[in-house]
Amino acid sequence: MPLPPAPTKRAALLSPDAIDAPARPSHRNSRRSGDSRDDAPAKSGPQPLELFDNLGTDGGGDAPAARPARRSKTKAAPTSAPTSTPQQQPPAMVQVETRVPTPAPAAATPAAAPQPPARPKRKSTGPAKLFVLDTNVLLHDPMCLFRFEEHDIFLPMIVLEELDGHKKGTTEVARNGRQTSRTLDALAGAQDADIDKGLKLDTTGHREAGGRLFFQTAPLDYSLPVSLPQGKADNQILGVVQALRDEYAKDRPGKAKQEVVLVSKDINMRVKARALGLATDDYQNDKTLEDGDLLYAGSLALPPDFWTRQSKTVESWQSGSNTFYRISGPIVPNLYINQFVFFEAPGEPSMYARVTEIRDKTAVLKTLKDYSSGKNAVWGVNTRNREQNFAMNLLMDPEIDFVTLTGTAGTGKTLMALASGLTQVLDDRRYTEIIMTRATVSVGEDIGFLPGTEEEKMGPWMGALDDNLEFLAKGDGGGAGEWGRAATNELIRSRIKVKSMNFMRGRTFLNKYVIIDEAQNLTPKQMKTLITRAGPGTKIICMGNLAQIDTPYLTEGSSGLTFAVDKFKGWPHGGHITLARGERSRLADFASDVL
């Protein structure tokens, strides 16, 4: 048997039995071997010393004799040496690597009883809570059962009844309801599952969930005000929360004291709960950001003294029509790949660049192409402000596969996306066609079913496309006359396909230029479904105004567009820019400011 590795910290003397003991495969497994050793019967013969420090002892960690043995030097003999026999070999001095853990003082003396599998670190420091989930939380996020860390979850019986009523259909809500039912069935069918004691939420592989799931298996006594109708499902859930609050208000045998909190996406439900003195909260896990103002903007203004600080350390070189700068300093950790930086100061030349490389403590900046000049017009369109020029550099770069554009109405999102798409499809032949889709969410009352083909049904939703195509066709036709403009318009429309999002599942787009308009009304799951349709050579542009969200239960923090912007920031083949200034007309600009 090969000897253990050379010592690195401290050595311990092993008994002869330890030499013949089977070797442990890895340090990770040896940490967990303490539980199995505790269950083994004690031997009367000499016991080998532990290979690693085990702070727990049979007496709760208070045995003073165990500590000197762990701290003994190589020359020190064990306190109780075994009596040698003729069959036994003389003791051998073997050095074994040991690691000394540095736990917190409170956790330094755990009991030696078998412990459950290790759970991830808890983010919260308070006691575990009991969360009562409303039906809309399960229908909004089927994976919400595993998002509450070490806390327990309680489902009233009326929630299961409502869940059963939403499982039919092909809508997103129906699919979420069916997925939730399958998840509950998997938890209930797990090995050693006991509904009375609660179902362990980590039995299906979600190790981050450390609590238990409880069902209402018996009627609960509660008294609600007479003004609340007893037959309504929301009021029954409030009654269950009230009964659980009274039940878990004090410590009882078998039931520890817990705070009971109602979790609901329904604002009126939370208002009624607070009026009754019940603890309630919104489901926060679906929010990418707590505040929309924290959203990644895609651009950063350099400080006025930037060049003064970088005068000695900056490196610059020329490559084609672009200039590159290698910078360092405290600003580098705050930069992302494909983030735009600009320097504007009175009396000094301005600089607009994009971060192309971040390595160690340095970053490389690449100057941009100026699309505001007439010679760099894209399908007859010139940019009018700084952010539009940033966006056009992203849209025209073949190395950028995913672009997100946010901004208020009139900032030019659709026009720039279409202009760059037509140039790269018809002129550069980089993509075969443009595919445009959008979330069909009405601002007002729905007008009902629409006749015709898929593109004809999408016609009323594509007013923005028609308006921008009319402008682009007119600008490109020049003096070709009516016949020339008609031919140009026909050519443009032959390369643009309008598709519905309802039929995107399972498709793969090859060498396509995909535009997703009104992306702020998409959920993160729908956004993932659309982005994963991209095949080789495809570019996807997501556009939207986060101030115009019409989908129920979606906010600026939980929108799919916010989700995509946050997850793709810093990716070498993705970029984002927030358009700040409207360029539609002076009337539209004034209305957006004062109305």
GINORJO-V425867 format. One record per backbone hydrogen bond with DSSP energy under -1.0 kcal/mol. NH is the residue of the N-H (numbers start at 1). CO is the residue of the C=O. E is the energy in kcal/mol with one decimal. If there is no record, write none. Layout:
BEGIN
nh=NH co=CO e=E
nh=NH co=CO e=E
END
This chain:
BEGIN
nh=20 co=16 e=-1.1
nh=30 co=26 e=-1.7
nh=31 co=27 e=-1.3
nh=37 co=33 e=-1.8
nh=38 co=34 e=-1.5
nh=39 co=35 e=-1.1
nh=60 co=57 e=-1.5
nh=70 co=66 e=-1.3
nh=71 co=67 e=-1.7
nh=108 co=105 e=-1.2
nh=130 co=259 e=-2.8
nh=131 co=152 e=-2.7
nh=132 co=261 e=-2.9
nh=133 co=154 e=-1.5
nh=134 co=263 e=-2.2
nh=138 co=134 e=-1.1
nh=139 co=135 e=-2.0
nh=140 co=136 e=-1.4
nh=141 co=137 e=-2.4
nh=144 co=141 e=-1.9
nh=146 co=143 e=-1.5
nh=147 co=144 e=-1.7
nh=151 co=148 e=-2.3
nh=152 co=129 e=-2.3
nh=153 co=212 e=-2.8
nh=154 co=131 e=-2.8
nh=155 co=214 e=-2.5
nh=160 co=156 e=-1.1
nh=161 co=157 e=-1.7
nh=162 co=158 e=-2.3
nh=163 co=159 e=-2.4
nh=164 co=160 e=-1.8
nh=165 co=161 e=-1.2
nh=175 co=171 e=-2.1
nh=176 co=172 e=-2.2
nh=177 co=173 e=-2.2
nh=178 co=174 e=-2.2
nh=179 co=175 e=-2.3
nh=180 co=176 e=-2.3
nh=181 co=177 e=-2.1
nh=182 co=178 e=-2.2
nh=183 co=179 e=-2.1
nh=184 co=180 e=-2.4
nh=185 co=181 e=-2.1
nh=186 co=182 e=-2.1
nh=187 co=183 e=-2.1
nh=188 co=184 e=-2.3
nh=189 co=185 e=-1.8
nh=193 co=190 e=-1.4
nh=199 co=213 e=-2.8
nh=201 co=211 e=-1.9
nh=203 co=200 e=-1.1
nh=207 co=205 e=-1.4
nh=209 co=206 e=-1.4
nh=210 co=149 e=-2.3
nh=211 co=149 e=-1.0
nh=213 co=199 e=-2.6
nh=214 co=153 e=-3.2
nh=216 co=155 e=-1.6
nh=217 co=215 e=-1.0
nh=228 co=225 e=-1.5
nh=236 co=232 e=-1.8
nh=237 co=233 e=-2.1
nh=238 co=234 e=-2.0
nh=239 co=235 e=-2.1
nh=240 co=236 e=-2.0
nh=241 co=237 e=-2.3
nh=242 co=238 e=-2.2
nh=243 co=239 e=-2.3
nh=244 co=240 e=-2.5
nh=245 co=241 e=-2.2
nh=246 co=242 e=-1.9
nh=247 co=243 e=-2.0
nh=248 co=244 e=-2.5
nh=252 co=255 e=-2.9
nh=255 co=252 e=-2.0
nh=258 co=248 e=-1.5
nh=261 co=130 e=-2.4
nh=262 co=279 e=-2.6
nh=263 co=132 e=-2.9
nh=264 co=281 e=-1.7
nh=270 co=266 e=-1.8
nh=271 co=267 e=-2.2
nh=272 co=268 e=-2.4
nh=273 co=269 e=-2.0
nh=274 co=270 e=-2.2
nh=275 co=271 e=-2.0
nh=276 co=272 e=-1.4
nh=277 co=274 e=-1.3
nh=278 co=273 e=-2.9
nh=281 co=262 e=-2.4
nh=287 co=284 e=-1.7
nh=288 co=557 e=-3.0
nh=294 co=291 e=-1.7
nh=295 co=292 e=-1.5
nh=300 co=340 e=-2.1
nh=302 co=342 e=-2.8
nh=306 co=303 e=-1.7
nh=309 co=305 e=-2.0
nh=310 co=306 e=-2.0
nh=314 co=310 e=-2.1
nh=315 co=326 e=-1.7
nh=317 co=324 e=-1.8
nh=319 co=322 e=-2.7
nh=322 co=319 e=-1.7
nh=324 co=317 e=-2.9
nh=325 co=365 e=-2.3
nh=326 co=315 e=-3.0
nh=327 co=363 e=-2.9
nh=332 co=329 e=-1.3
nh=334 co=331 e=-1.0
nh=335 co=332 e=-1.9
nh=338 co=355 e=-3.2
nh=339 co=336 e=-1.7
nh=340 co=298 e=-2.8
nh=341 co=353 e=-2.5
nh=342 co=300 e=-1.7
nh=343 co=351 e=-2.7
nh=348 co=345 e=-1.8
nh=351 co=343 e=-1.9
nh=353 co=341 e=-2.7
nh=354 co=366 e=-2.4
nh=355 co=339 e=-2.8
nh=356 co=364 e=-2.5
nh=357 co=364 e=-1.1
nh=359 co=362 e=-2.4
nh=362 co=359 e=-2.6
nh=363 co=327 e=-2.1
nh=364 co=357 e=-2.7
nh=365 co=325 e=-3.2
nh=366 co=354 e=-2.5
nh=367 co=323 e=-2.3
nh=368 co=352 e=-1.6
nh=377 co=374 e=-1.3
nh=378 co=381 e=-2.6
nh=381 co=378 e=-1.5
nh=383 co=371 e=-1.5
nh=389 co=385 e=-1.7
nh=390 co=386 e=-1.9
nh=391 co=387 e=-2.5
nh=392 co=388 e=-2.4
nh=393 co=389 e=-1.7
nh=394 co=390 e=-1.4
nh=395 co=391 e=-2.5
nh=396 co=392 e=-2.0
nh=400 co=397 e=-1.3
nh=401 co=573 e=-2.2
nh=402 co=573 e=-1.5
nh=403 co=540 e=-2.5
nh=404 co=575 e=-2.0
nh=405 co=542 e=-2.9
nh=406 co=577 e=-1.6
nh=407 co=544 e=-1.1
nh=411 co=408 e=-1.2
nh=416 co=412 e=-2.0
nh=417 co=413 e=-2.0
nh=418 co=414 e=-2.5
nh=419 co=415 e=-2.6
nh=420 co=416 e=-2.4
nh=421 co=417 e=-1.8
nh=422 co=418 e=-2.8
nh=423 co=419 e=-2.0
nh=424 co=420 e=-2.0
nh=425 co=421 e=-1.6
nh=426 co=422 e=-2.8
nh=427 co=423 e=-1.1
nh=428 co=423 e=-2.5
nh=430 co=424 e=-2.9
nh=431 co=424 e=-1.3
nh=432 co=511 e=-2.9
nh=434 co=495 e=-3.1
nh=435 co=513 e=-2.3
nh=436 co=497 e=-2.9
nh=437 co=515 e=-2.4
nh=441 co=439 e=-1.8
nh=457 co=453 e=-2.6
nh=458 co=454 e=-1.6
nh=462 co=459 e=-1.5
nh=466 co=462 e=-2.0
nh=467 co=463 e=-2.4
nh=468 co=464 e=-2.0
nh=469 co=465 e=-2.4
nh=470 co=466 e=-2.1
nh=471 co=467 e=-1.5
nh=472 co=468 e=-2.6
nh=473 co=469 e=-3.0
nh=474 co=470 e=-1.8
nh=475 co=471 e=-2.2
nh=476 co=472 e=-2.0
nh=477 co=473 e=-1.7
nh=480 co=477 e=-1.4
nh=485 co=481 e=-2.3
nh=486 co=482 e=-2.2
nh=487 co=483 e=-2.3
nh=488 co=484 e=-2.4
nh=489 co=485 e=-2.7
nh=490 co=486 e=-2.2
nh=491 co=487 e=-2.3
nh=492 co=488 e=-2.5
nh=493 co=489 e=-2.3
nh=494 co=490 e=-1.4
nh=495 co=492 e=-1.1
nh=497 co=434 e=-3.2
nh=499 co=436 e=-2.2
nh=503 co=500 e=-1.2
nh=504 co=501 e=-1.4
nh=507 co=504 e=-1.9
nh=509 co=533 e=-2.5
nh=511 co=536 e=-1.9
nh=513 co=433 e=-2.3
nh=514 co=539 e=-3.0
nh=515 co=435 e=-3.1
nh=516 co=541 e=-3.3
nh=517 co=437 e=-2.9
nh=519 co=543 e=-3.3
nh=521 co=518 e=-1.4
nh=522 co=519 e=-1.5
nh=527 co=523 e=-2.6
nh=528 co=524 e=-2.1
nh=529 co=525 e=-2.0
nh=530 co=526 e=-1.9
nh=531 co=527 e=-2.5
nh=532 co=528 e=-2.1
nh=533 co=530 e=-1.4
nh=534 co=531 e=-1.6
nh=535 co=509 e=-2.4
nh=538 co=535 e=-1.5
nh=539 co=512 e=-2.4
nh=540 co=401 e=-2.6
nh=541 co=514 e=-2.7
nh=542 co=403 e=-2.8
nh=543 co=516 e=-2.7
nh=544 co=405 e=-1.5
nh=548 co=545 e=-2.2
nh=554 co=551 e=-1.5
nh=559 co=555 e=-1.1
nh=560 co=522 e=-3.2
nh=563 co=559 e=-2.1
nh=564 co=560 e=-2.3
nh=565 co=561 e=-2.4
nh=566 co=562 e=-2.3
nh=567 co=563 e=-2.0
nh=568 co=564 e=-2.1
nh=571 co=568 e=-2.0
nh=574 co=571 e=-1.8
nh=575 co=402 e=-2.2
nh=577 co=404 e=-1.7
nh=578 co=297 e=-1.6
nh=579 co=406 e=-3.2
nh=583 co=410 e=-3.5
nh=589 co=585 e=-2.3
nh=590 co=586 e=-2.1
nh=591 co=587 e=-2.4
nh=592 co=588 e=-2.2
nh=593 co=589 e=-1.0
nh=594 co=590 e=-2.1
nh=595 co=591 e=-2.2
END
